[in-house]
C-alpha cells in the first residue's frame, strides 16, 4: 500500500467528526472501563497546536543568535538538513507513541513496556520544571510590551539605560511576580477549557496572527537601510564557516526548538485522530517551526545590521544571547528605528503569543497525566499545576532579587532550573525514549502507526532511532555539561 501523496496544503482540511481516544477510568471493584476523552477536532487543530508548542522563545532569541554566531547561511543549511532527518524522526516517533497508546506520558511508556513505567515519571519532571520559569519570562515579555505601549522609550535610549531598565525590573521583589501571575493565569485559563474549546481554539487564533506579525516585521526589517547585509549573512552559506561546532549548535537548537523530550508531542499525539497522517502532520509542524525561526532571524539580524551599521558593532550586538538579546539589545535597536515604538509593540505581541502557545502545551502535558493517573477533573488538575507554577515561578523570579544569594555553580534559581531541564534532563529523556522505542517495544508497530510502509523507509527509521539519534542526543548532553566543547 503506497503512502498518500496528497499535497501538504490539502492536509489542512478539517475533519467533521471529533477525535476521541480511550482512557481507562476506575469502577467499583477496582476494574477499569474505557471512558472517551475528546481530542483535536481535526488535522488543522492538531498541527496548529503542535506547531504552537514548537514555536516559542527558543526560535525568537536562540536561533538568530546562533545563526549569527555560527556562520549564518552555513548554520541555516545545517539546521534544515538536520530538521528533515534527525528532527523529523524524533518528532513523528513521539507523536506515534502518544497516538498508539492514547495516553499521557506515564501511561504511554507503561503501554510500550511495563518495565519502563518509571521512565514516564522522569519525563514528567521536564515540563514541571520548565513551565514555571518559562512563565516568569513570559511575564517579562508582558512588562516590555507595556513599556512600549506606554511610550517609556527613554529607558532604551542607550545600551547602558536599556541594561539598567532590565536589571532594575528583574531584581524588583514584586513587579515581576505580578506580570508572571498574569501570564501564568492566562495559560492555565486556556487549558481549563479543554483540548478543543481551549487549546485548539486559541491555537487557531494565535498561530495565524503569529504568521502575519512575523511576516510584517521581517519585511519591515529588511526594508531598513543597511539591512540587506544581515539578510546576506543569514542566507548565503560560506563553506569556510563549517566546523563541528556549527553542526552541534544547529543540532542543539533543533532539539529544543521542536519541543522534543518535553512530554508535549506524546500528549498531543494521544489526542490525534487515527485518520490523520502522522508523517504529513510531522512535516507541516517541522515546516512551520523552521519558517518561524527563519522569520525571527529576518526580524532580528537585519534590524541590528541596520541600526549598528554592520561590521564589528553588529557582531558585538549579536554576541548577546537569550534574555540579553531579547530584553537589552532589541529594545535599544527598536528605539533607534523609524517607527520603533510601534515596531516594539508588534514585536513583543509576537513574542507574547509565541510564549503563550508553548506554555499552554507544557501545562497540558502535566494536566493530562494528573487526569489519567489520579482521575481528577480538568479544573482540579489545572489548579494543582497552577500551584506548582506559583511556587517554582516565584522562586525563579525572586532569584534575581531577595533570593539572589542562592547560587549553584554561579547560577541563580532560574538559570539552575533552565540548565537542569534543558541541558541534562531533556537529552537524557530523548536518549532513553529512543532506546525504549528501538529495543524494548514493538518497533514495527510504531512504524505502522507512523505510516511507514516501504522497506527502505523502515530500515532508515530503525537506524536513525536505534543508533544515530541516541549518539546525537549524547553529543547534546555532553556539550551541555561541558559547554567549552561548543
N, C-alpha and C positions, 0 to 999 in steps of 0.2 A: 504494500500500500504506500503510494507516494504522498509526501507531505504536501498539503495545500499550498499553492504558490500565489494566492491572492495578494495583491499589492498591500503594503503596510498600511496605507491610509484607509483602506477598506476595513481594517480591523477595528476602527473606532465607531463602527455602527453599534447602537445599543441593542441588547437583547431584552425582550419584554419580560421574561419570567425572572423572579428574584432568585438569587443564588442561595442555596441552603446546604449546610453540612451537618452531619450528625454529631451530637455532643452527648456523651453519657451523663445522666443525672441520677442521683440516688433515689431508691424507692424503699418501701418498708421491707424489712428482712435483709437489708444490705445489698439487694440486687440493683442492677442498673438498667435503665431503659433509655433508648435514644431520644433526645429532645432536639428539635431542629432549631438552629440559630441562623439568623439572616446574615447573608454575606453581601458582597457587592452586587448591585443590580445588573451589571453587565461589564463588558470589556473596558469601556471607556472609564467607568468608575474605578476599576482596579488599576488601570495603567496610570491614571492621573494621581490617585492616592499614593501608589508606589513611587512614581516619579517625584511626587511632592516630598516624600520621605528622603529621597536621594538628593534632591535639590535643597541644599542648606548652606549654612555658614562656611562649610569647607570649600564649596565652589566659589564663594564670594571673596574670601580673604586668603585662602591657602593656594588655590590653583593659580591665580595671577602672580602671586609672589614666587611660587616655584617655577612657573613658566619663565619669568624674568630672570631668575637666578640660574636656571639650568638650560640655557641655550635657546629659549623662545620657541622657534619653529621646530627644532630638534626635540625638545621636550614634548611638544604637542604631537609630533609624529609618533614618538614612543608611547604616549598616552593612548592615542587612538588604536595603535597596534595591540596594546595590552587590553583595551576595552573590548575588542571584538574576539579576543581569545580567552585569556585568563578571567577577566571580569565577567564576561557573559556566562561562562561555565559555572562560576560560583553563584551568580545571580539566579540562573534557572534551577540550579541544584536546591537552593534554599526555598524557592517558590514551590518546587516539586515536592519537597519534604512536607511543607505545610499543606498542600492540596491533597497529597496522597493520604496523609494521616487525618486531616480535618481537625487538627488540634493545635493548641498553643505549644510553646517550645518544650515544656516538660513532657507533656503527653506525646509530642511528636517523636522525641528521641526514645521514649519508652516503647513506642509502637515500632520503631525501626529495630530496636534491640533492647530487651528488658534490662540487660546489664548496664545500659547507658542512661537509665532514667536520671541518675545523679547528675549527669552532664547538663541536663536541662536546667537544673538549679544554678549551675555555674554560668550558663548562658544568660540567665535572667539577671544576674548581678550587673551585667553591662548596661542595660537601659536604666536600671535602678540608680546606678552611679552617674550616668551621663545626663539624664533629663533634668535633675535639679540645677546643676551648674550651667547647662545649656540654657535653661530658663533665666538664670541670672544674667547671662549675656544678652538674651532676648530683652530683658529689662533695660540694659544699657542702650540697645537699639531704640527702644521707646523714648528714652531720655534724649538721645540725639535727634530723633525725629521731632520731638517737642522743641528742642533748641533751635532747629532750623525753621519750624513753623512760627515760633515766637520772634524770630529775627535776631537771635543772640549771636550775630556774626562776628562781633568784636573778639569773642573767645577764640576764634580760629584765624586771626589776622597774621599770626606768625607761628613757626614751629614751637617756640617756647610757650606761647599763650595756649596753643592747642594742647600741648602736653600737660600744662598746668591745669587746664579745664578737666581733662580726663582723670588725672591723678586726684584732684580735689573732689570730683564727683564720686569716684570709685572708693575713696577712703572715707567718705561720709558714712556715718553709722546707719542712718535711717532712709535717706533718699533712695539709694539703690534698691533697698528692700521693698519700698513702695512700688517702684516700677517692676521689680521682679514679681511681686504678688499679682499685679495686673496681668502680666504676661502668663504666669502660671494658671491663674483663674480662667483666662480666655482659652488656654489649651485644654484644660480639664472640662470646661463647659462644652466644647465641641465634642469630646469623647463621650460625655454623658448622654448625648442624643443618639449614640449608636453608630453602626457602620454606615448604613445608607443615609439616615437623616442627619447625621453629624459629619463623619469623616468624608464620605463620598460627596455630600452636598457642598461642603466647604472647599474640597479639592476641585470640584467643577467650577467654582467661582474664582478661587485664588490662582490656580495654575494658568488659566488664560490671561489673567491680569499680570501675572509674573512675566509671561512671554511678551506681552505688549510693552510693559515697562522696560524690560531688558533690551528689546529691540530699539525702542525710542532712545534710551540712554546711550546705547552703543553707537547709534547713528549720530547722535549729538556730539559724543566724544570724538568720533573720527572726523567730524567736520571742523574741529577746533584747529587753529594754526599750529603747525608742527606736529600734529597728532599722527600723521602717516608714518613717521619714523617708528612710533610704537606699534602700529599695525604691521609694519615690515618685520619688526623684532619678533612678533608673535607667529607670523605665518611663513616666513622664509627660513627654511632649515639650513643650517651650516653644519655639514658633517664633521667639521673640525671640533664642534661642540659636544659630539657624542663621547661619553665616557660611562663607566659603570654606575657612577653616582647619578647620572641623568636618568638611567633606566630604573634605578632603585627609587628615586624620587617620584617618578611617574607611577611606578607600581604602588607605592605607599599612598599617593593621592587618590588613585583609582579605588583602592581598597576602602578608604574612609569615605570617599565621595558616594559610592553606590550603596551605602547603608548595609554593608555585609557584616555578618557576625554580631548583629545588634538585636536579634530576635524579630526584627521588623518584617523581613521578607517571608520568613516562615509563618508568622502570624497572618500577614496579608494573604499569603498563599492559601491558608486554611479557609479564607473567605472567598476564594476564587471559584468561579463556575467551572464545572467539568467540561463544558462545551468550548471553553476558551483555549486558545493555543498558548502554551507556556513559552514556546520559542518566539512566537511573534510578539507576545506581550513583553518578553525579556528584551527583544531588540528595540521595541519602542521606548521602554524605560531607559535603556542604555543611550539611545539617541537623544532623548530629552535631557538626560543628565549631562551628556557630553556637550550638547549645544549650549546649555545654560552656562557651563563652565567656560566655554569659549566666549560667549557674550559677556560674562563677568570680566574676563580678561580684556575684551574690547572696550569695556567701560573704563577700567582702571588704568591699564598700561598707557593707552593713547592720552588719557587725561593728564597723567603725570608727565609724560613727554611734552605735552603742550604747555603746561604751566611752568615746568622747570627749564624748558629749552633743550632737553635731551642731554646727552653726554654723561659726565660723571654725576651731575646733580640728579638726573633721572635714576641712575644706577644706585645712588645713595638712598633715594626715596623708596625705591623698590626693594631695598635690603631689609626693610621693616616687614615683619610677618605678623599674621594673626591679629590680635586686638590693636597693636600699634599701627598697622596699616589701615585698619578699618576706622579707628576712633581718634587717631592723631594725624596721620598723613593725609587721608582722603578729605576730611573736613577742611583742612587748610587748602588742599587742591581745589575743592569746590568753591571756597571763598575767593580764590583768585581767578575763577572763570566768569565769563559773561553769563548772567542769569544764575549765578552759583547757588543762591538761596533756594530757588525753585528746583534746581537740579539736585541739591542736597535733600530736599523734601522727598522728591520722587525716588531717589536712591535709597533712602532709609525706609521708605514704604516697601520698596522691593526687598530689602534685607529683612524687614519685619515679616512679610508674607513667607519668605523662604524659611526663616527660623520657625515660624508657626507651624507650617506643614510638617517639618521634621520633628518638632516636639510632640505634635499630635500622634505621630506614628510610634514614637518611643513610649508614650503613655499607654496607647492601645495595646502594645506588646505586653505590658505588665498587667493591665486590666484583663486581658484575655486569659492569662494564667490564673488570676485570682477567681474569675468567674468559673473557670473549668475545674480547678482543683479544690477550691474552697466553697464552691456552689453559692457564691454571693450574687446579689443583684448588681446590675451595672453601676447604679449610682453609689452603692456602698463601696464597690471596688474603686471607683473614681475618688471617693473621699479618702480612702486609705492611701492611694497613690499621691493625692494632694498633700496629705500629712507627711509622707516621706519627702516630697519635694520641698515642703516648707522647712523641715528640719535640716536636710542636707544643703538646700539652697541658701538658707540664712547663714549657715556655717561658711559656705563658699563666698558669700557676699561680705560678711564681716571679716573674712580673712585678709581683706585689704585695709581694714580699719582697726576696730578694737581687738581682733584676733590676729593681727599681723605678726605677732611674736611666734605663732605656731608655724614652724617650718621644718621640712624634712628634706635634707639634701639641697637646701637653699630654695625649695619650692613652697609657696603658700598653699592654703587649703584647696582653692580651685585648681591650681596647677597640679596638685597631687592627685585629685580626682581625675583630671584630664590625662595625666601620664599613666596612671594605673589602668584606666579603661581603654584608652586608645593605643598605647604603646605596648602593653603587656597582655591584658585580658582578651582584647579583640583578635590579635593574631593567634593566640592560643586556642580560642574558640573556633576560629576558622580552620586551623590545623586539625583539631580533633573532629570537627564536622566532616572534613574530607576523609579522615581515617574511618569514621563510623560508616559513612556512605559508601566508601570504596572497598572496605574489607569486612565490615561486621553487619552488613544488611544486604538486602536483595538489590544489588546494583542494577540488574536488568529490569527489575520492576520500576525503579526510579527513572531509568531511561525511557521506559514505556510511558510513564507519566509525563515526562518532558515531551514525548512525541518523536524521539529519535528512532527511526526505523531502519535506516541504512546501516550496513555492517561497518563501513568506514567511519561514519559519524560515531557509532557506539564505541569503536576502538579508540578513536580520538578522545572521546569523553572520559573513558576509563583511564587513559594515560594522563590526561590533564588532572583529574580528581585524585588519582592514587599517587602520582609522582610529582608532576610539575607544580601544581597548586600548593601542596604542603611545603615544597622547597622554597617557593616564592614567599609563602607566609613566614617561614623560618627566617628568611632574609629580612623581612619587615620587622620581625620580633628582635632580631639581633641588632638591627640598626636603631631600634627604639631604645634598647638597653644600652647600646654603645653608640650614641649619636655621632661621635667623632668619625665613625666609618663613613657617614654620609657627608 
